[in-house]
Amino acid sequence: MSQPQGQTLEPNTANRYEISRRDLPLHCPVPGMSLWNAHPQVYLPIEAQNGEARCPYCGTLYILKD
């Protein structure tokens, strides 16, 4: 998951993100998201769940692509 350098993402604006193994361990909100208006950070066991994990707070689906 990449973003322009120096910019933060708004949390929970998309309901599906593709991530790579370099993004592990996975947590929601992900690094680079502004945290002031996000839910508490929660770690998601994506590798134990067949490469997909859904955040229990916001419902965002994360898919492991490699």
KOLKERO-601725 format. One record per residue: residue in one letter; x, y, z of N, C-alpha, C, O in turn. Coordinates in steps of 0.2 Angstrom, whole numbers, padded with zeros to 4 digits. Example, Ala and Ser with C-alpha at 12.3 -4.5 7.8 and 13.67 -1.06 7.14 Angstrom:
> A  0066  -0028  0039  0062  -0022  0039  0066  -0016  0039  0071  -0017  0042 .
> S  0064  -0011  0035  0068  -0005  0036  0064  0000  0039  0067  0006  0040 .
! end
This chain:
> M  0004  -0006  0000  0000  0000  0000  0004  0006  0000  0008  0007  0005 .
> S  0004  0010  -0005  0009  0016  -0006  0004  0022  -0006  -0001  0022  -0008 .
> Q  0008  0028  -0004  0005  0034  -0004  0010  0039  -0006  0016  0038  -0005 .
> P  0008  0045  -0008  0012  0050  -0010  0016  0053  -0003  0013  0053  0002 .
> Q  0023  0054  -0004  0027  0055  0002  0024  0062  0005  0023  0067  0001 .
> G  0024  0062  0011  0022  0069  0015  0015  0070  0015  0013  0075  0018 .
> Q  0011  0065  0013  0003  0066  0013  0001  0060  0017  0003  0055  0018 .
> T  -0005  0062  0021  -0008  0057  0025  -0015  0055  0022  -0018  0059  0018 .
> L  -0017  0049  0023  -0023  0047  0020  -0029  0048  0025  -0027  0048  0031 .
> E  -0034  0050  0023  -0040  0050  0028  -0042  0043  0030  -0042  0039  0025 .
> P  -0043  0042  0036  -0045  0035  0038  -0051  0033  0036  -0056  0037  0035 .
> N  -0052  0026  0034  -0058  0023  0033  -0062  0026  0027  -0068  0026  0027 .
> T  -0058  0029  0022  -0062  0032  0016  -0063  0027  0011  -0067  0028  0006 .
> A  -0059  0021  0011  -0060  0016  0006  -0063  0010  0010  -0061  0009  0016 .
> N  -0066  0005  0007  -0068  -0001  0011  -0065  -0007  0009  -0066  -0012  0011 .
> R  -0059  -0006  0005  -0055  -0012  0002  -0048  -0009  0001  -0047  -0004  -0003 .
> Y  -0043  -0012  0004  -0036  -0011  0002  -0032  -0017  0001  -0033  -0022  0004 .
> E  -0028  -0017  -0004  -0023  -0022  -0006  -0017  -0020  -0002  -0014  -0015  -0003 .
> I  -0014  -0025  0001  -0008  -0024  0005  -0003  -0029  0002  -0005  -0034  -0001 .
> S  0004  -0028  0004  0009  -0033  0003  0012  -0035  0009  0011  -0033  0014 .
> R  0016  -0040  0009  0019  -0043  0015  0024  -0038  0018  0025  -0038  0024 .
> R  0026  -0033  0014  0030  -0028  0018  0026  -0023  0022  0029  -0020  0026 .
> D  0020  -0024  0022  0015  -0020  0026  0014  -0023  0032  0010  -0021  0037 .
> L  0016  -0030  0033  0014  -0033  0039  0019  -0031  0045  0024  -0029  0044 .
> P  0017  -0032  0051  0010  -0034  0053  0005  -0029  0052  0006  -0023  0052 .
> L  -0001  -0031  0050  -0006  -0027  0048  -0010  -0024  0053  -0012  -0028  0058 .
> H  -0012  -0018  0053  -0016  -0015  0058  -0020  -0010  0055  -0018  -0007  0050 .
> C  -0026  -0008  0058  -0031  -0003  0055  -0032  0002  0061  -0033  0000  0066 .
> P  -0031  0008  0059  -0029  0011  0053  -0022  0010  0051  -0018  0009  0056 .
> V  -0020  0010  0045  -0014  0008  0043  -0009  0015  0044  -0011  0020  0044 .
> P  -0002  0013  0044  0002  0019  0044  0001  0024  0038  -0001  0022  0033 .
> G  0001  0030  0040  0000  0036  0035  -0007  0038  0035  -0008  0044  0032 .
> M  -0011  0035  0039  -0018  0038  0040  -0018  0043  0045  -0015  0042  0051 .
> S  -0021  0048  0045  -0022  0053  0050  -0026  0050  0056  -0031  0046  0054 .
> L  -0024  0050  0062  -0026  0046  0067  -0031  0050  0072  -0035  0047  0076 .
> W  -0032  0057  0071  -0036  0061  0075  -0043  0059  0075  -0047  0060  0080 .
> N  -0045  0056  0069  -0053  0055  0068  -0054  0048  0067  -0059  0046  0064 .
> A  -0049  0043  0069  -0050  0036  0067  -0052  0032  0073  -0052  0035  0079 .
> H  -0053  0026  0072  -0055  0022  0078  -0048  0019  0081  -0043  0021  0078 .
> P  -0049  0016  0087  -0042  0014  0090  -0039  0009  0085  -0042  0005  0081 .
> Q  -0032  0008  0086  -0028  0004  0082  -0030  -0003  0084  -0029  -0005  0090 .
> V  -0031  -0008  0079  -0032  -0015  0080  -0028  -0019  0075  -0028  -0017  0069 .
> Y  -0024  -0024  0078  -0020  -0028  0073  -0025  -0033  0070  -0029  -0036  0074 .
> L  -0023  -0035  0064  -0028  -0040  0060  -0023  -0046  0058  -0018  -0045  0055 .
> P  -0025  -0052  0060  -0021  -0058  0058  -0023  -0060  0051  -0026  -0065  0050 .
> I  -0021  -0056  0046  -0022  -0058  0039  -0019  -0064  0037  -0022  -0068  0032 .
> E  -0013  -0066  0039  -0010  -0072  0036  -0014  -0078  0039  -0014  -0083  0036 .
> A  -0017  -0078  0045  -0021  -0083  0048  -0028  -0084  0045  -0031  -0089  0046 .
> Q  -0030  -0079  0041  -0036  -0079  0038  -0037  -0079  0030  -0040  -0076  0027 .
> N  -0032  -0084  0028  -0032  -0085  0020  -0031  -0079  0016  -0034  -0078  0011 .
> G  -0027  -0074  0019  -0025  -0068  0015  -0030  -0062  0015  -0030  -0058  0011 .
> E  -0036  -0063  0019  -0040  -0058  0019  -0042  -0056  0027  -0042  -0061  0031 .
> A  -0043  -0050  0028  -0045  -0048  0035  -0050  -0042  0035  -0049  -0038  0031 .
> R  -0055  -0042  0039  -0059  -0037  0040  -0059  -0033  0047  -0059  -0037  0052 .
> C  -0058  -0027  0047  -0058  -0023  0053  -0064  -0023  0057  -0070  -0022  0054 .
> P  -0064  -0025  0063  -0070  -0025  0067  -0073  -0019  0068  -0079  -0018  0070 .
> Y  -0069  -0013  0068  -0072  -0007  0069  -0075  -0003  0063  -0081  -0001  0064 .
> C  -0072  -0003  0058  -0074  0001  0052  -0077  -0004  0046  -0080  -0001  0041 .
> G  -0075  -0010  0046  -0077  -0015  0041  -0073  -0015  0035  -0075  -0018  0030 .
> T  -0067  -0011  0035  -0063  -0011  0029  -0060  -0018  0028  -0058  -0022  0033 .
> L  -0060  -0020  0022  -0057  -0027  0020  -0050  -0026  0017  -0049  -0022  0013 .
> Y  -0046  -0030  0020  -0039  -0030  0018  -0037  -0036  0014  -0039  -0042  0017 .
> I  -0034  -0036  0009  -0032  -0042  0005  -0025  -0042  0004  -0022  -0037  0001 .
> L  -0022  -0048  0006  -0014  -0049  0005  -0013  -0051  -0002  -0015  -0056  -0004 .
> K  -0009  -0047  -0006  -0008  -0048  -0013  -0002  -0052  -0015  -0001  -0054  -0021 .
> D  0003  -0053  -0010  0009  -0057  -0012  0011  -0061  -0006  0016  -0065  -0007 .
! end
